[in-house]
Amino acid sequence: MDMDEEKFDWKNQIFLLTGVLLFVIVYFSPAWPDAVDPLGKHFALSREGKGALAVFLLAGTWWVFEVVPIGITSLAIGVLQVLFFIRPAKVAFKDFMDPSVMFIFGSIVIGIVFTKTGLTRRLAYKMLSIVGEKTSMIYLGCFLLTSALAHIMAHTAVAATVYPLLVAIYALYGEGDKQTKFGKGLFIGMAYVAGAGSIVTLLGAARGAVALGFFKDVTGQDIGFFELSYYMFPIGWIMTFLLWGFFMVVLKPEKKTIPGLKDKAKRLYKELGGITKNEIIAASIVGACIVALGFIAVLKTTVADFHPPHKTAVILISTILFFITGILDIDDLEEIPWNIILLFAGAMSIGFCLWETGAAEWLAINWLSMFKESHWFIFVLSIAFFVMMMTNFIMNVAAIAISLPVALVIAPYLGVAGEVILFSSLVVAGMPFLLLVGAAPNAIAYDSKQFSTGEFFLYGIPASIILMIVTAFAVYVLWPLMGMPILVNG
């Protein structure tokens, strides 16, 4: 009986066919109406654009319900673009090796090095000896560490570094590899909080620097490194603590305490002995990378003619040095979770596909035009909501870039200042809580095998509602008190 059920999973097949059906209906449907912006300009949805939306719906369905391994869905994204002449093979598959994908590769290698050298266990045992035996405090300690690190280094690198630390901590929970509420909360929470911490400075993710540059091009207004942090700091930390409370409610650990954990952590730390040569080399290489990336990010916003090397090249130097110094060898390449790398490769491909075919712009104009005569507060939240939803499917930089131009055209008619649109968009762009493809930390957390893509999506719904409430609070109460211009005509 069990063998028969394993051979044919009806639920899996239904969702697989649902994705295919959505693709067929959208791709072969007659031409869709033009989107019309507030100035009356028409934006036609091309055949390729409609095809991009069709691929987008199939991939979204397959990812949420995990009908095939998530990396294989990504391969389907490239294949469908080519077979249905949505984009040429050279373009569709080139996105699979986009610099952002290679950055994720480099970040994951750092995590593997931390595990192999023993740095991870050393950090985990030291942290547990400080936070103690209460599981609520372990949650909080892990979340605070993740959020704080995301202020000074890319949240992808933070997640890759913290992930093995959480694996070491979870091993002491005493449930082996079994899925538990504590395991789900620990790993999903890490992914969510990495996003919350990353919005606070320009060092946490590329989206901030790109959005500020784009905002300057459109409005002529300069927003500096410290101005961004001034407005984002309270939001990032409000979300960090709210997410801790959220996981203590929805994924309350089965055990209130882990008896003897503090003493066990101290004993295990002593057993590790003195810090090894490889630990020192690994920490030095990673530290130098973080400093270099931070220095480059600051110079980009403070020096007008500074043309930095891409962050991917900087982080891949660490990968090369790990092999040169002998910390890693060829066998360690087998440890790379290629399913996760492929997931992001496909996400980049569908993101660029929606962008280049004009499908994303068509969606943005249709959505935001519905709110062009609404109250300014509703309008600002509608932009935030659109960016939040889109950033779960495509690059957050792209989600901002397609919505800001439309929003900034409508804004003057409603007397809304550009800054509040920019900052509210940046808040939600950093926290895609619904899909693994929304951010690298989501996918890295998934490697723990503590949750399914469907569970991640379900927990992400209330978390996204909390995010929208916090954004509304910032727009209506907090940012005006802090001095941010909200309305320009009143």
One Martini backbone bead per residue (centre of mass of N, CA, C, O) as a GRO file, in nm:
protein
  490
    1MET     BB    1   0.061   0.061  -0.024
    2ASP     BB    2   0.299   0.253   0.019
    3MET     BB    3   0.427   0.198  -0.257
    4ASP     BB    4   0.194   0.312  -0.427
    5GLU     BB    5   0.206   0.601  -0.312
    6GLU     BB    6   0.501   0.654  -0.407
    7LYS     BB    7   0.451   0.615  -0.715
    8PHE     BB    8   0.170   0.798  -0.673
    9ASP     BB    9   0.123   1.152  -0.656
   10TRP     BB   10  -0.155   1.328  -0.686
   11LYS     BB   11  -0.090   1.607  -0.573
   12ASN     BB   12   0.163   1.654  -0.742
   13GLN     BB   13   0.024   1.623  -1.022
   14ILE     BB   14  -0.179   1.853  -0.997
   15PHE     BB   15   0.034   2.086  -0.965
   16LEU     BB   16   0.188   2.030  -1.220
   17LEU     BB   17  -0.061   2.071  -1.413
   18THR     BB   18  -0.134   2.355  -1.320
   19GLY     BB   19   0.121   2.491  -1.428
   20VAL     BB   20   0.079   2.408  -1.723
   21LEU     BB   21  -0.204   2.532  -1.760
   22LEU     BB   22  -0.127   2.826  -1.704
   23PHE     BB   23   0.069   2.848  -1.935
   24VAL     BB   24  -0.126   2.783  -2.170
   25ILE     BB   25  -0.344   2.998  -2.121
   26VAL     BB   26  -0.156   3.248  -2.138
   27TYR     BB   27   0.010   3.200  -2.401
   28PHE     BB   28  -0.269   3.129  -2.589
   29SER     BB   29  -0.389   3.385  -2.549
   30PRO     BB   30  -0.506   3.661  -2.626
   31ALA     BB   31  -0.453   3.969  -2.636
   32TRP     BB   32  -0.380   4.213  -2.411
   33PRO     BB   33  -0.428   4.491  -2.266
   34ASP     BB   34  -0.322   4.785  -2.217
   35ALA     BB   35  -0.123   4.991  -2.040
   36VAL     BB   36  -0.201   5.296  -1.846
   37ASP     BB   37  -0.078   5.579  -1.762
   38PRO     BB   38  -0.136   5.893  -1.611
   39LEU     BB   39  -0.044   6.027  -1.909
   40GLY     BB   40  -0.159   5.810  -2.139
   41LYS     BB   41   0.042   5.590  -2.178
   42HIS     BB   42   0.112   5.309  -2.372
   43PHE     BB   43   0.144   4.945  -2.278
   44ALA     BB   44   0.230   4.677  -2.437
   45LEU     BB   45   0.178   4.325  -2.454
   46SER     BB   46   0.371   4.105  -2.558
   47ARG     BB   47   0.426   3.787  -2.644
   48GLU     BB   48   0.676   3.765  -2.457
   49GLY     BB   49   0.541   3.882  -2.205
   50LYS     BB   50   0.324   3.661  -2.182
   51GLY     BB   51   0.531   3.433  -2.162
   52ALA     BB   52   0.661   3.529  -1.898
   53LEU     BB   53   0.402   3.497  -1.727
   54ALA     BB   54   0.371   3.194  -1.778
   55VAL     BB   55   0.637   3.104  -1.648
   56PHE     BB   56   0.589   3.240  -1.374
   57LEU     BB   57   0.339   3.061  -1.295
   58LEU     BB   58   0.470   2.787  -1.313
   59ALA     BB   59   0.707   2.835  -1.118
   60GLY     BB   60   0.543   2.920  -0.871
   61THR     BB   61   0.385   2.655  -0.839
   62TRP     BB   62   0.631   2.459  -0.824
   63TRP     BB   63   0.771   2.592  -0.582
   64VAL     BB   64   0.551   2.584  -0.364
   65PHE     BB   65   0.484   2.254  -0.423
   66GLU     BB   66   0.728   2.082  -0.504
   67VAL     BB   67   0.710   1.882  -0.768
   68VAL     BB   68   1.008   1.949  -0.797
   69PRO     BB   69   1.300   2.028  -0.774
   70ILE     BB   70   1.388   2.357  -0.753
   71GLY     BB   71   1.618   2.339  -0.972
   72ILE     BB   72   1.436   2.219  -1.202
   73THR     BB   73   1.248   2.457  -1.235
   74SER     BB   74   1.474   2.641  -1.336
   75LEU     BB   75   1.530   2.486  -1.595
   76ALA     BB   76   1.242   2.529  -1.712
   77ILE     BB   77   1.269   2.833  -1.753
   78GLY     BB   78   1.482   2.819  -1.977
   79VAL     BB   79   1.344   2.620  -2.172
   80LEU     BB   80   1.075   2.778  -2.227
   81GLN     BB   81   1.202   3.033  -2.347
   82VAL     BB   82   1.318   2.878  -2.594
   83LEU     BB   83   1.078   2.701  -2.709
   84PHE     BB   84   0.880   2.986  -2.706
   85PHE     BB   85   1.036   3.246  -2.796
   86ILE     BB   86   1.106   3.462  -2.559
   87ARG     BB   87   1.418   3.382  -2.545
   88PRO     BB   88   1.723   3.335  -2.606
   89ALA     BB   89   1.952   3.110  -2.501
   90LYS     BB   90   2.191   3.304  -2.448
   91VAL     BB   91   2.016   3.469  -2.243
   92ALA     BB   92   1.860   3.274  -2.053
   93PHE     BB   93   2.136   3.112  -1.960
   94LYS     BB   94   2.324   3.344  -1.873
   95ASP     BB   95   2.168   3.409  -1.601
   96PHE     BB   96   2.282   3.151  -1.448
   97MET     BB   97   2.574   3.340  -1.440
   98ASP     BB   98   2.526   3.558  -1.265
   99PRO     BB   99   2.683   3.744  -1.030
  100SER     BB  100   2.471   3.678  -0.805
  101VAL     BB  101   2.514   3.371  -0.816
  102MET     BB  102   2.823   3.381  -0.751
  103PHE     BB  103   2.786   3.514  -0.475
  104ILE     BB  104   2.636   3.277  -0.349
  105PHE     BB  105   2.859   3.075  -0.387
  106GLY     BB  106   3.074   3.226  -0.214
  107SER     BB  107   2.905   3.227   0.049
  108ILE     BB  108   2.877   2.917   0.080
  109VAL     BB  109   3.180   2.859   0.103
  110ILE     BB  110   3.218   3.003   0.371
  111GLY     BB  111   3.035   2.812   0.530
  112ILE     BB  112   3.206   2.556   0.477
  113VAL     BB  113   3.466   2.662   0.611
  114PHE     BB  114   3.353   2.705   0.894
  115THR     BB  115   3.291   2.405   0.934
  116LYS     BB  116   3.567   2.264   0.868
  117THR     BB  117   3.748   2.433   1.084
  118GLY     BB  118   3.538   2.497   1.350
  119LEU     BB  119   3.420   2.786   1.385
  120THR     BB  120   3.123   2.726   1.423
  121ARG     BB  121   3.138   2.567   1.691
  122ARG     BB  122   3.281   2.782   1.851
  123LEU     BB  123   3.053   2.994   1.824
  124ALA     BB  124   2.816   2.823   1.928
  125TYR     BB  125   2.925   2.757   2.215
  126LYS     BB  126   2.969   3.048   2.306
  127MET     BB  127   2.676   3.144   2.270
  128LEU     BB  128   2.537   2.929   2.460
  129SER     BB  129   2.699   3.019   2.718
  130ILE     BB  130   2.543   3.296   2.716
  131VAL     BB  131   2.219   3.241   2.659
  132GLY     BB  132   2.163   2.945   2.732
  133GLU     BB  133   1.870   2.714   2.781
  134LYS     BB  134   1.664   2.888   2.653
  135THR     BB  135   1.492   2.884   2.360
  136SER     BB  136   1.410   3.183   2.344
  137MET     BB  137   1.713   3.285   2.368
  138ILE     BB  138   1.820   3.140   2.122
  139TYR     BB  139   1.654   3.278   1.921
  140LEU     BB  140   1.742   3.568   1.994
  141GLY     BB  141   2.047   3.535   1.955
  142CYS     BB  142   2.036   3.454   1.654
  143PHE     BB  143   1.881   3.707   1.553
  144LEU     BB  144   2.075   3.928   1.650
  145LEU     BB  145   2.323   3.832   1.499
  146THR     BB  146   2.208   3.839   1.213
  147SER     BB  147   2.117   4.137   1.204
  148ALA     BB  148   2.392   4.268   1.273
  149LEU     BB  149   2.561   4.146   1.038
  150ALA     BB  150   2.367   4.283   0.810
  151HIS     BB  151   2.507   4.572   0.848
  152ILE     BB  152   2.822   4.471   0.738
  153MET     BB  153   2.695   4.240   0.549
  154ALA     BB  154   2.581   4.044   0.332
  155HIS     BB  155   2.301   3.849   0.374
  156THR     BB  156   2.413   3.604   0.228
  157ALA     BB  157   2.675   3.574   0.396
  158VAL     BB  158   2.536   3.554   0.666
  159ALA     BB  159   2.369   3.299   0.615
  160ALA     BB  160   2.615   3.117   0.539
  161THR     BB  161   2.749   3.158   0.825
  162VAL     BB  162   2.505   3.091   1.025
  163TYR     BB  163   2.394   2.816   0.940
  164PRO     BB  164   2.608   2.622   1.072
  165LEU     BB  165   2.553   2.729   1.354
  166LEU     BB  166   2.257   2.620   1.367
  167VAL     BB  167   2.327   2.326   1.325
  168ALA     BB  168   2.494   2.301   1.587
  169ILE     BB  169   2.264   2.383   1.776
  170TYR     BB  170   2.049   2.170   1.688
  171ALA     BB  171   2.215   1.917   1.774
  172LEU     BB  172   2.153   1.996   2.094
  173TYR     BB  173   1.833   1.936   2.105
  174GLY     BB  174   1.785   1.604   2.056
  175GLU     BB  175   1.642   1.527   1.739
  176GLY     BB  176   1.827   1.539   1.522
  177ASP     BB  177   1.675   1.547   1.189
  178LYS     BB  178   1.416   1.623   1.292
  179GLN     BB  179   1.127   1.781   1.265
  180THR     BB  180   1.070   2.103   1.420
  181LYS     BB  181   0.975   2.392   1.553
  182PHE     BB  182   1.258   2.489   1.626
  183GLY     BB  183   1.384   2.440   1.348
  184LYS     BB  184   1.200   2.619   1.184
  185GLY     BB  185   1.239   2.885   1.347
  186LEU     BB  186   1.547   2.907   1.318
  187PHE     BB  187   1.567   2.912   0.996
  188ILE     BB  188   1.343   3.102   0.908
  189GLY     BB  189   1.425   3.332   1.098
  190MET     BB  190   1.702   3.386   0.976
  191ALA     BB  191   1.598   3.473   0.699
  192TYR     BB  192   1.418   3.711   0.789
  193VAL     BB  193   1.635   3.869   0.965
  194ALA     BB  194   1.839   3.923   0.742
  195GLY     BB  195   1.649   4.122   0.602
  196ALA     BB  196   1.606   4.324   0.833
  197GLY     BB  197   1.914   4.397   0.867
  198SER     BB  198   1.974   4.486   0.556
  199ILE     BB  199   1.818   4.778   0.561
  200VAL     BB  200   2.005   4.968   0.749
  201THR     BB  201   2.228   4.941   0.527
  202LEU     BB  202   2.442   4.937   0.241
  203LEU     BB  203   2.584   4.648   0.323
  204GLY     BB  204   2.343   4.427   0.309
  205ALA     BB  205   2.277   4.532   0.005
  206ALA     BB  206   2.243   4.638  -0.327
  207ARG     BB  207   1.963   4.783  -0.336
  208GLY     BB  208   2.026   5.056  -0.199
  209ALA     BB  209   2.235   5.182  -0.396
  210VAL     BB  210   2.062   5.155  -0.651
  211ALA     BB  211   1.811   5.317  -0.554
  212LEU     BB  212   1.960   5.586  -0.495
  213GLY     BB  213   2.064   5.628  -0.783
  214PHE     BB  214   1.786   5.623  -0.918
  215PHE     BB  215   1.657   5.856  -0.753
  216LYS     BB  216   1.855   6.071  -0.853
  217ASP     BB  217   1.787   6.052  -1.155
  218VAL     BB  218   1.479   6.130  -1.120
  219THR     BB  219   1.504   6.383  -0.883
  220GLY     BB  220   1.808   6.490  -0.784
  221GLN     BB  221   1.834   6.340  -0.511
  222ASP     BB  222   2.031   6.303  -0.220
  223ILE     BB  223   2.117   5.996  -0.042
  224GLY     BB  224   2.281   5.893   0.224
  225PHE     BB  225   2.413   5.661   0.429
  226PHE     BB  226   2.307   5.789   0.710
  227GLU     BB  227   2.017   5.854   0.628
  228LEU     BB  228   1.924   5.571   0.578
  229SER     BB  229   1.991   5.458   0.866
  230TYR     BB  230   1.811   5.649   1.031
  231TYR     BB  231   1.533   5.533   0.907
  232MET     BB  232   1.599   5.207   0.923
  233PHE     BB  233   1.679   5.115   1.207
  234PRO     BB  234   1.400   5.090   1.355
  235ILE     BB  235   1.273   4.890   1.153
  236GLY     BB  236   1.474   4.654   1.166
  237TRP     BB  237   1.435   4.614   1.486
  238ILE     BB  238   1.134   4.578   1.501
  239MET     BB  239   1.129   4.326   1.319
  240THR     BB  240   1.316   4.146   1.482
  241PHE     BB  241   1.134   4.136   1.742
  242LEU     BB  242   0.868   4.051   1.606
  243LEU     BB  243   0.978   3.783   1.490
  244TRP     BB  244   1.038   3.657   1.756
  245GLY     BB  245   0.744   3.664   1.857
  246PHE     BB  246   0.622   3.507   1.621
  247PHE     BB  247   0.788   3.236   1.668
  248MET     BB  248   0.688   3.201   1.966
  249VAL     BB  249   0.396   3.140   1.859
  250VAL     BB  250   0.403   2.954   1.585
  251LEU     BB  251   0.712   2.820   1.689
  252LYS     BB  252   0.709   2.687   1.961
  253PRO     BB  253   0.905   2.524   2.141
  254GLU     BB  254   0.886   2.214   2.284
  255LYS     BB  255   1.121   2.331   2.456
  256LYS     BB  256   1.210   2.553   2.702
  257THR     BB  257   1.457   2.369   2.765
  258ILE     BB  258   1.814   2.262   2.776
  259PRO     BB  259   1.941   2.062   2.978
  260GLY     BB  260   2.286   2.134   3.024
  261LEU     BB  261   2.382   2.318   2.783
  262LYS     BB  262   2.586   2.515   2.903
  263ASP     BB  263   2.791   2.302   3.001
  264LYS     BB  264   2.820   2.156   2.731
  265ALA     BB  265   2.929   2.400   2.571
  266LYS     BB  266   3.180   2.444   2.745
  267ARG     BB  267   3.302   2.163   2.705
  268LEU     BB  268   3.317   2.166   2.392
  269TYR     BB  269   3.497   2.414   2.374
  270LYS     BB  270   3.742   2.291   2.523
  271GLU     BB  271   3.777   2.043   2.324
  272LEU     BB  272   3.883   2.220   2.081
  273GLY     BB  273   4.078   2.409   2.185
  274GLY     BB  274   4.285   2.574   2.020
  275ILE     BB  275   4.338   2.777   1.777
  276THR     BB  276   4.381   2.731   1.449
  277LYS     BB  277   4.534   2.796   1.157
  278ASN     BB  278   4.281   2.767   0.973
  279GLU     BB  279   4.100   2.958   1.134
  280ILE     BB  280   4.274   3.210   1.097
  281ILE     BB  281   4.276   3.215   0.789
  282ALA     BB  282   3.972   3.218   0.741
  283ALA     BB  283   3.905   3.472   0.912
  284SER     BB  284   4.094   3.663   0.751
  285ILE     BB  285   3.967   3.636   0.472
  286VAL     BB  286   3.677   3.717   0.550
  287GLY     BB  287   3.743   3.985   0.687
  288ALA     BB  288   3.870   4.120   0.435
  289CYS     BB  289   3.615   4.103   0.261
  290ILE     BB  290   3.426   4.271   0.441
  291VAL     BB  291   3.595   4.527   0.443
  292ALA     BB  292   3.604   4.569   0.137
  293LEU     BB  293   3.293   4.584   0.091
  294GLY     BB  294   3.244   4.820   0.286
  295PHE     BB  295   3.439   5.026   0.156
  296ILE     BB  296   3.305   5.027  -0.123
  297ALA     BB  297   3.018   5.117  -0.033
  298VAL     BB  298   3.105   5.390   0.085
  299LEU     BB  299   3.251   5.510  -0.166
  300LYS     BB  300   3.004   5.503  -0.360
  301THR     BB  301   2.846   5.735  -0.174
  302THR     BB  302   3.106   5.958  -0.147
  303VAL     BB  303   3.236   5.905  -0.438
  304ALA     BB  304   3.175   6.010  -0.749
  305ASP     BB  305   3.437   5.864  -0.930
  306PHE     BB  306   3.386   5.579  -0.825
  307HIS     BB  307   3.504   5.249  -0.957
  308PRO     BB  308   3.417   4.952  -0.866
  309PRO     BB  309   3.436   4.644  -0.803
  310HIS     BB  310   3.273   4.372  -0.801
  311LYS     BB  311   3.156   4.186  -0.536
  312THR     BB  312   3.204   3.905  -0.664
  313ALA     BB  313   3.510   3.924  -0.701
  314VAL     BB  314   3.574   3.959  -0.401
  315ILE     BB  315   3.442   3.692  -0.288
  316LEU     BB  316   3.605   3.494  -0.487
  317ILE     BB  317   3.879   3.530  -0.359
  318SER     BB  318   3.821   3.350  -0.117
  319THR     BB  319   3.786   3.086  -0.271
  320ILE     BB  320   4.071   3.078  -0.391
  321LEU     BB  321   4.226   3.095  -0.114
  322PHE     BB  322   4.119   2.830   0.009
  323PHE     BB  323   4.277   2.655  -0.205
  324ILE     BB  324   4.565   2.769  -0.184
  325THR     BB  325   4.579   2.706   0.143
  326GLY     BB  326   4.416   2.412   0.184
  327ILE     BB  327   4.130   2.418   0.316
  328LEU     BB  328   4.044   2.329   0.036
  329ASP     BB  329   3.912   2.077  -0.186
  330ILE     BB  330   3.769   1.898  -0.435
  331ASP     BB  331   3.562   1.753  -0.240
  332ASP     BB  332   3.412   2.020  -0.143
  333LEU     BB  333   3.238   2.061  -0.404
  334GLU     BB  334   3.026   1.838  -0.315
  335GLU     BB  335   2.890   2.034  -0.085
  336ILE     BB  336   2.743   2.190  -0.279
  337PRO     BB  337   2.415   2.328  -0.315
  338TRP     BB  338   2.295   2.308  -0.630
  339ASN     BB  339   1.992   2.353  -0.589
  340ILE     BB  340   2.029   2.649  -0.486
  341ILE     BB  341   2.183   2.766  -0.723
  342LEU     BB  342   1.963   2.700  -0.935
  343LEU     BB  343   1.737   2.859  -0.813
  344PHE     BB  344   1.879   3.141  -0.862
  345ALA     BB  345   1.922   3.116  -1.159
  346GLY     BB  346   1.618   3.107  -1.230
  347ALA     BB  347   1.538   3.372  -1.093
  348MET     BB  348   1.709   3.552  -1.277
  349SER     BB  349   1.579   3.469  -1.546
  350ILE     BB  350   1.281   3.555  -1.482
  351GLY     BB  351   1.344   3.843  -1.404
  352PHE     BB  352   1.467   3.935  -1.677
  353CYS     BB  353   1.228   3.849  -1.848
  354LEU     BB  354   1.015   4.045  -1.726
  355TRP     BB  355   1.182   4.298  -1.786
  356GLU     BB  356   1.262   4.275  -2.104
  357THR     BB  357   0.949   4.224  -2.203
  358GLY     BB  358   0.757   4.423  -2.006
  359ALA     BB  359   0.582   4.272  -1.789
  360ALA     BB  360   0.649   4.425  -1.525
  361GLU     BB  361   0.559   4.705  -1.617
  362TRP     BB  362   0.267   4.629  -1.682
  363LEU     BB  363   0.195   4.549  -1.391
  364ALA     BB  364   0.266   4.818  -1.248
  365ILE     BB  365   0.072   5.005  -1.402
  366ASN     BB  366  -0.191   4.857  -1.339
  367TRP     BB  367  -0.170   4.875  -1.033
  368LEU     BB  368  -0.108   5.188  -0.976
  369SER     BB  369  -0.351   5.310  -1.140
  370MET     BB  370  -0.572   5.226  -0.925
  371PHE     BB  371  -0.432   5.463  -0.711
  372LYS     BB  372  -0.434   5.766  -0.837
  373GLU     BB  373  -0.712   5.857  -0.646
  374SER     BB  374  -0.612   5.809  -0.377
  375HIS     BB  375  -0.497   5.811  -0.088
  376TRP     BB  376  -0.175   5.860  -0.005
  377PHE     BB  377  -0.147   5.616   0.191
  378ILE     BB  378  -0.256   5.398   0.000
  379PHE     BB  379  -0.052   5.448  -0.225
  380VAL     BB  380   0.207   5.378  -0.070
  381LEU     BB  381   0.111   5.087   0.010
  382SER     BB  382   0.075   4.984  -0.282
  383ILE     BB  383   0.372   4.993  -0.350
  384ALA     BB  384   0.477   4.815  -0.125
  385PHE     BB  385   0.310   4.566  -0.203
  386PHE     BB  386   0.421   4.526  -0.486
  387VAL     BB  387   0.718   4.492  -0.406
  388MET     BB  388   0.678   4.255  -0.213
  389MET     BB  389   0.566   4.057  -0.426
  390MET     BB  390   0.790   4.081  -0.649
  391THR     BB  391   1.042   4.007  -0.460
  392ASN     BB  392   0.957   3.695  -0.460
  393PHE     BB  393   1.040   3.664  -0.787
  394ILE     BB  394   1.232   3.908  -0.812
  395MET     BB  395   1.447   4.134  -0.810
  396ASN     BB  396   1.449   4.396  -0.595
  397VAL     BB  397   1.565   4.603  -0.787
  398ALA     BB  398   1.352   4.558  -1.009
  399ALA     BB  399   1.098   4.618  -0.842
  400ILE     BB  400   1.177   4.914  -0.795
  401ALA     BB  401   1.241   5.006  -1.095
  402ILE     BB  402   0.935   4.960  -1.198
  403SER     BB  403   0.776   5.138  -0.972
  404LEU     BB  404   0.902   5.422  -0.931
  405PRO     BB  405   0.836   5.576  -1.194
  406VAL     BB  406   0.529   5.559  -1.160
  407ALA     BB  407   0.507   5.672  -0.871
  408LEU     BB  408   0.657   5.953  -0.939
  409VAL     BB  409   0.427   6.046  -1.129
  410ILE     BB  410   0.182   6.033  -0.925
  411ALA     BB  411   0.269   6.179  -0.656
  412PRO     BB  412   0.217   6.490  -0.717
  413TYR     BB  413  -0.101   6.462  -0.736
  414LEU     BB  414  -0.093   6.368  -0.409
  415GLY     BB  415   0.148   6.508  -0.246
  416VAL     BB  416   0.402   6.315  -0.262
  417ALA     BB  417   0.697   6.223  -0.148
  418GLY     BB  418   0.969   6.045  -0.262
  419GLU     BB  419   1.098   5.926  -0.001
  420VAL     BB  420   0.859   5.745   0.102
  421ILE     BB  421   0.866   5.559  -0.141
  422LEU     BB  422   1.154   5.459  -0.122
  423PHE     BB  423   1.161   5.350   0.178
  424SER     BB  424   0.917   5.157   0.164
  425SER     BB  425   1.040   4.984  -0.062
  426LEU     BB  426   1.303   4.898   0.091
  427VAL     BB  427   1.176   4.747   0.319
  428VAL     BB  428   1.019   4.520   0.150
  429ALA     BB  429   1.258   4.427  -0.038
  430GLY     BB  430   1.413   4.285   0.219
  431MET     BB  431   1.122   4.098   0.284
  432PRO     BB  432   1.084   3.793   0.152
  433PHE     BB  433   0.842   3.551   0.295
  434LEU     BB  434   0.728   3.335   0.065
  435LEU     BB  435   0.986   3.275  -0.118
  436LEU     BB  436   1.291   3.140  -0.187
  437VAL     BB  437   1.359   3.341  -0.436
  438GLY     BB  438   1.360   3.622  -0.285
  439ALA     BB  439   1.617   3.504  -0.112
  440ALA     BB  440   1.903   3.354  -0.017
  441PRO     BB  441   1.838   3.286   0.285
  442ASN     BB  442   1.594   3.108   0.220
  443ALA     BB  443   1.753   2.883   0.068
  444ILE     BB  444   1.961   2.819   0.286
  445ALA     BB  445   1.753   2.728   0.500
  446TYR     BB  446   1.632   2.486   0.330
  447ASP     BB  447   1.890   2.295   0.366
  448SER     BB  448   1.787   2.180   0.652
  449LYS     BB  449   1.505   2.020   0.619
  450GLN     BB  450   1.269   2.164   0.817
  451PHE     BB  451   1.115   2.256   0.547
  452SER     BB  452   0.885   2.353   0.324
  453THR     BB  453   0.771   2.557   0.079
  454GLY     BB  454   0.481   2.567   0.191
  455GLU     BB  455   0.550   2.651   0.481
  456PHE     BB  456   0.696   2.910   0.413
  457PHE     BB  457   0.449   3.044   0.285
  458LEU     BB  458   0.253   3.031   0.530
  459TYR     BB  459   0.436   3.196   0.729
  460GLY     BB  460   0.461   3.447   0.530
  461ILE     BB  461   0.184   3.577   0.553
  462PRO     BB  462   0.185   3.698   0.846
  463ALA     BB  463   0.466   3.833   0.813
  464SER     BB  464   0.372   4.029   0.583
  465ILE     BB  465   0.158   4.173   0.751
  466ILE     BB  466   0.352   4.287   0.958
  467LEU     BB  467   0.522   4.447   0.756
  468MET     BB  468   0.288   4.636   0.662
  469ILE     BB  469   0.229   4.757   0.940
  470VAL     BB  470   0.511   4.879   0.987
  471THR     BB  471   0.511   5.054   0.734
  472ALA     BB  472   0.261   5.220   0.811
  473PHE     BB  473   0.382   5.333   1.073
  474ALA     BB  474   0.621   5.478   0.942
  475VAL     BB  475   0.460   5.661   0.742
  476TYR     BB  476   0.246   5.792   0.962
  477VAL     BB  477   0.453   5.828   1.225
  478LEU     BB  478   0.769   5.795   1.244
  479TRP     BB  479   0.895   5.958   1.003
  480PRO     BB  480   0.766   6.234   1.067
  481LEU     BB  481   0.907   6.253   1.351
  482MET     BB  482   1.205   6.231   1.207
  483GLY     BB  483   1.167   6.433   0.929
  484MET     BB  484   1.020   6.319   0.696
  485PRO     BB  485   0.903   6.378   0.394
  486ILE     BB  486   0.561   6.328   0.277
  487LEU     BB  487   0.437   6.608   0.203
  488VAL     BB  488   0.427   6.882  -0.048
  489ASN     BB  489   0.098   6.998  -0.018
  490GLY     BB  490   0.049   6.987   0.334
   0.00000   0.00000   0.00000
